């Protein structure tokens, strides 16, 4: 590789959630020596594997919404039957489910959660931990997004080819205009180093929603058409926080009013899709068992593969 190409590759820019993302070449082993890793990766993976083998029939709704199976189980009718169904579903893998079905379920989950946001939450939330206790739906949605990101990261670490499965799901989410789950999948993918082939595949899928401003434009178009869409939670929280912290800001007030109008539209919408209970419980369970997985870590001291790069925000 000549000097110009080498210098260029050091700072090649790709896509990101809000702004530019830089692809940084692997550091040498000597450089890695001085970098502190917060999480013991082997111990973390071992705990995650143990957690994945456990069967949790009911979890706290502070973490995730209950699946249809769990709602039926809570009624106490034929408990053994529904527990057996859950056990069988938990033994399956992401590859056993169609990408289209998974995208629909993720969209139904997001839609139902956004629809459940209470007006009072828009007044209380200001970004602080204290305000989150007064905003149960926003907190639950935030937890769900984090669990999904962790699951994506964990699954890719166990099965590298699953990255292409998640890209297929992302394509379906784009068609459904569910930018919230789409953003969580991207956040999970970017916790891993990507080779050129993977990077090219990821860039193609997220080409039209690679910056904060592009997402804003897409949402404006959806809003004007009054078509179905789900914005990233980060944008919802940002608009609420900006409005509550900057009450004299005209821009913040306009965005807050638009958010109110969006939520009113959502309240009156019905997402007419047949719910596959098996798929729903599978993906929610995978999110739950991944809740403690440290998706932020970067395996910077692992083997150096030629043509592999880290994806950083």
Secondary structure by P-SEA (a helix, b strand, c coil): ccaaaaaaaabbbbbccccbbbbbcccccccccccccccaaaaaaaaaaaaaaccccccccccccccaaaaaaaaccaaaaaaaaaaaaaacccccccaaaaaaaaaaaaaaaaaaccaaaaacccccaaaaaacaaaaaaaaaaaaaaaaaaaaaaacccaaaaaaaaaaaaaaacaaaaaaaaaaaaacccccaaaaaaaaaaacccccaaaaaaaaaaaaaacccccccaaaaaaaaaaaaaccccaaaaaaaaaaaaaaaaaaaccccccccaaaaaaaaaaaaaacccccccccccccccccbbbbcc
